[in-house]
Amino acid sequence: MRIALFSDIHGNREALAACLHHAERQKAERLVFLGDLVGYGADPGWVVETVRACVARGDAIALLGNHDEAAASPRGAVGMNDVAAAAIGWTRRQLDPEAVAFLASLPLVAEDGERLYVHADASAPGRWRYVTSAEAALRSLSATEARVTICGHVHVPALFGLTATEKLVSHRPAPGVAVPLLRPRRWLAVLGAVGQPRDGDPRACYGLLDTDSSELTWVRVPYDVAAAAAKIRAAGLPELLAERLERGR
C-alpha cells in the first residue's frame, strides 16, 4: 500500500492541491494529514473542507496541530509569536462553525499498524515540542513502541534511526530518493512542510510511504508560489508570511 503523508499545510491551497494531484498520480491509497491545516496561509477554509472531505470518504487520517488548536480553541494563539498570532486571529474569522468543529475534533495521535502518526514530539504530543536534534528524536522514539513514528511541526525534512543496540543515527533525506526503513531499526521521520517549507526549497514537500517495500520518499512538488503569496498580501496578513513562501525559509 502507498500512503501519502502531508504536514504543515498552513492554509496554502495551491501547495496542497499540487501535492494531492501528485499523490493521486502515484496511486496513493491512503492519505494522512499530520496537523497544522491552518495558520499563515490565505485559504484555511478550503484546506479544512478538502481534508474533511477526504476523512469523510474513509481513506484518510487527520491529526491536530498547534495552529489548528489555536484556531479552534477559545484561548486562541497562546504562546505564539506576533506574526503567528496575527495569522491565527485572521484565520479564526475565516472559518465557519463546521470547520472549527472539525479542527476541534482532531486527535493528537493515531496508530496505524506498526506506525504512529503525531504532529510533534510523541513523548508529549500536546506540548508541541520540536524534533530537531538527536536528543529530541530519542525522547520521542522512547515514548512509543511503534516501529515507525512520523511527525511534522519542524518544516524541515529529517530522518532518525534507532538500532537494536540503542544507537541513534541521523539521515538527511534527499528529494525523490526512497529510503528503506530496515528492520530491526526503529525509525522517526520528520516530514517537511506542504504549505510553508523552511529548508531553502520553496517547493511543497510531502512523504510517500510504500508499506510493501517499507520505503519512504520525501517528494518535492512545484506549485504556484506567486499566487499563494499574492493571496497572503491581498488578505492583509503579515508580509513575512508571503516572503517565507518565496524564499522557502
C-alpha positions, 0 to 999 in steps of 0.5 A: 500500500502507498500512503501519502503523508502531508504536514504543515499545510498552513492554509496554502491551497495551491501547495496542497492541491499540487501535492494531492494531484501528485499523490493521486498520480502515484496511486496513493491509497491512503492519505494522512494529514499530520496537523497544522491545516491552518495558520499563515496561509490565505485559504484555511477554509478550503484546506479544512473542507478538502481534508474533511472531505477526504476523512469523510470518504474513509481513506484518510487520517487527520491529526491536530496541530498547534495552529489548528488548536489555536484556531479552534480553541477559545484561548486562541494563539497562546504562546505564539509569536506576533506574526503567528498570532496575527495569522491565527486571529485572521484565520479564526474569522475565516472559518465557519462553525463546521470547520472549527468543529472539525479542527476541534475534533482532531486527535493528537495521535493515531496508530496505524499498524506498526506506525504512529502518526503525531504532529510533534514530539510523541513523548508529549504530543500536546506540548508541541515540542520540536524534533530537531536534534538527536536528543529530541528524536530519542525522547520521542522514539522512547515514548512509543513502541511503534516501529515507525513514528512520523511527525511534522511541526519542524518544516524541515525534512529529517530522518532518525534511526534507532538500532537494536543496540540503542544507537541513534543515527541521523539521515538527511533525506534527499528529494525523490530518493526512497529510503528503506526503513530496515528492520530491526531499526526503529525509525522517526521521520520528520516530514517537511512542510506542504504549505510553508517549507523552511529548508531553502526549497520553496517547493511543497514537500510531502512523504510517500510511504510504500508499506510493501517495500517499507520505503519512504520518499520525501517528494518535492512538488512545484506549485504556484508560489506567486499566487499563494503569496499574492493571496497572503498580501491581498488578505492583509496578513503579515508580509513575512508570511508571503516572503517565507513562501518565496524564499522557502525559509 
